């Protein structure tokens, strides 16, 4: 990923938090030299000294076969809030741009055993159902429902390289920066409001 020096993020603790907050990612592999992608909920786990991204996809999705067949190299992309930035918000004339947060993870993929997949589903349901009034947890599912695990394929991706870019108008002067926050807060787009909050948080830090 191309990352100008202003926007490069190297703090892995910060990147981990970003991934956990924006855990719906895009997995890219190649099949016969053609890129293919799936959009999936993914989880980040530490095992010993290594980090893994885990998830699952439908058995009918042919992408999982690329994990074992042509290559095991995988790109996982995560995206946070993003917003158009009008050059009319600057004190001096300049070009408009786009603010965003993006993380790319490169790694090697392997297929989970059924036991590993079940353990991963237990954690996934606990994360998203644990605080609900009537949580749908793995232990409460009927044997018939649990059999549907046969229709999915679990995978894990061992992290090898992480790249992160947070383009949050870091190259603007303080006057422009504060004005951009103000303008974003008045936009109707939820992404713009989220971007404003991110920029305000950075200003405080």
C-alpha positions in Angstrom: 0.0 0.0 0.0 1.3 3.5 -0.9 1.7 5.5 2.3 3.0 9.1 2.4 5.2 9.7 5.4 2.6 12.0 7.1 0.1 9.2 7.3 2.1 6.1 8.1 1.2 4.3 11.4 3.6 1.9 12.9 2.3 1.5 16.5 1.1 -2.2 16.4 -1.0 -1.7 19.6 -2.9 1.1 17.8 -3.3 -1.0 14.7 -4.6 -4.0 16.7 -7.3 -1.7 18.2 -8.2 -0.5 14.8 -8.6 -4.0 13.5 -10.7 -5.0 16.4 -13.0 -2.0 15.9 -13.3 -2.5 12.2 -13.2 -6.3 12.0 -15.3 -6.7 8.8 -12.5 -7.2 6.3 -11.8 -8.0 2.7 -9.6 -11.1 1.9 -7.8 -11.1 -1.4 -6.1 -14.0 -3.0 -5.4 -15.0 -6.6 -6.8 -17.8 -8.8 -5.0 -18.4 -12.1 -3.4 -15.0 -11.7 -6.8 -13.3 -11.3 -7.5 -11.5 -7.9 -10.5 -12.7 -6.0 -12.0 -11.3 -2.8 -14.5 -12.1 -0.1 -15.9 -9.7 2.5 -16.1 -11.4 5.9 -16.2 -10.8 9.7 -12.7 -11.6 11.0 -11.0 -11.9 14.4 -7.5 -11.2 15.5 -5.9 -13.6 18.0 -2.5 -14.1 19.6 -1.1 -17.6 19.8 2.3 -17.7 21.5 4.4 -15.1 19.9 2.4 -15.0 16.7 -0.8 -13.2 15.6 -3.5 -14.8 13.5 -6.6 -13.6 11.7 -9.4 -16.2 11.8 -12.7 -16.5 10.0 -14.8 -18.7 7.9 -16.6 -18.7 4.5 -19.2 -20.8 2.8 -18.0 -24.1 1.5 -19.5 -23.1 -1.8 -17.2 -20.1 -2.0 -14.2 -21.3 -4.2 -11.8 -18.8 -2.6 -10.9 -21.1 0.3 -9.4 -23.5 -2.2 -6.7 -20.9 -3.1 -5.4 -21.2 0.5 -4.3 -24.7 -0.3 -3.9 -24.9 -4.1 -2.2 -22.1 -6.0 -0.7 -20.1 -3.1 -1.2 -19.5 0.5 -0.3 -15.8 0.4 -3.2 -13.6 1.5 -3.9 -9.9 1.7 -6.5 -8.7 4.2 -7.8 -5.2 4.0 -9.6 -3.2 6.8 -11.2 0.2 6.3 -12.4 2.7 8.9 -14.3 6.0 8.4 -13.6 8.0 5.3 -14.7 11.4 4.0 -14.4 13.9 1.2 -12.4 17.0 2.2 -13.4 20.1 0.3 -10.6 22.6 -0.5 -13.0 25.4 0.3 -12.3 24.5 3.9 -8.7 25.7 3.6 -7.6 29.2 4.3 -5.6 29.2 1.0 -6.5 27.7 -2.3 -5.5 24.1 -2.7 -6.9 20.8 -4.1 -9.7 18.8 -2.5 -8.8 15.3 -1.1 -10.2 12.4 0.9 -9.4 11.4 4.5 -9.5 7.7 5.5 -8.1 5.0 7.7 -6.8 1.8 6.1 -4.9 -1.3 7.3 -3.4 -4.0 5.1 -2.3 -7.3 6.5 -0.2 -9.8 4.6 0.2 -13.4 5.7 0.0 -17.1 5.0 -3.3 -18.9 5.2 -4.2 -22.4 6.3 -7.5 -24.3 6.7 -8.8 -25.0 10.2 -9.7 -28.4 11.5 -13.4 -28.8 12.5 -12.5 -28.5 16.1 -10.6 -25.3 15.6 -13.5 -23.9 13.6 -15.9 -24.8 16.4 -13.7 -23.1 19.0 -13.5 -20.0 16.7 -17.3 -19.9 16.3 -17.7 -20.1 20.1 -15.5 -17.0 20.5 -17.2 -15.2 17.7 -20.7 -15.7 19.1 -19.5 -14.7 22.6 -18.2 -11.5 21.2 -21.3 -10.5 19.3 -24.0 -12.2 21.4 -22.6 -12.1 24.9 -24.2 -8.8 25.9 -27.5 -9.4 24.3 -30.7 -10.0 26.3 -31.3 -13.5 24.7 -27.8 -14.4 23.5 -27.4 -17.1 20.8 -24.4 -18.9 22.0 -22.9 -22.1 20.6 -23.6 -24.1 23.7 -27.3 -23.3 23.4 -27.7 -24.4 19.8 -29.4 -27.6 18.9 -27.4 -30.5 17.5 -29.2 -30.0 14.2 -28.2 -26.4 13.9 -24.6 -27.2 14.9 -24.4 -29.6 12.0 -24.5 -26.6 9.6 -20.8 -26.2 10.5 -20.3 -28.7 7.6 -21.4 -25.9 5.2 -18.5 -23.5 6.1 -14.7 -23.6 6.0 -12.7 -22.1 8.7 -9.3 -20.6 8.1 -6.5 -18.8 9.9 -3.9 -16.3 8.5 -0.6 -16.0 10.2 0.5 -12.3 10.1 3.8 -11.6 8.3 3.5 -7.9 7.5 1.2 -5.1 8.5 0.8 -1.7 6.8 -1.4 1.1 8.1 -2.3 4.6 6.8 -4.4 7.1 8.7 -4.9 10.1 6.4 -6.4 12.7 8.8 -5.2 16.0 7.4 -2.0 15.8 9.4 -0.3 17.9 6.7 -2.7 20.9 7.3 -2.0 23.8 9.6 -3.9 24.1 12.9 -6.4 26.7 11.5 -7.3 24.5 8.5 -7.3 21.4 10.7 -9.8 22.8 13.2 -12.0 24.2 10.4 -12.1 20.8 8.6 -13.3 19.2 11.9 -16.0 21.8 12.2 -17.2 21.3 8.6 -17.2 17.6 8.9 -19.3 17.7 12.0 -22.0 19.6 10.0 -22.1 17.1 7.1 -25.0 14.7 7.0 -22.9 11.7 6.2 -22.2 9.5 9.2 -18.7 8.8 7.9 -17.9 12.5 8.0 -19.0 12.8 11.6 -16.9 9.8 12.5 -13.9 11.3 10.7 -14.4 14.6 12.7 -14.3 12.6 15.9 -11.1 10.9 14.9 -9.5 14.2 14.0 -10.6 15.7 17.3 -9.2 12.8 19.3 -5.9 13.2 17.4 -5.9 17.0 18.3 -6.3 16.2 22.0 -3.4 13.7 21.9 
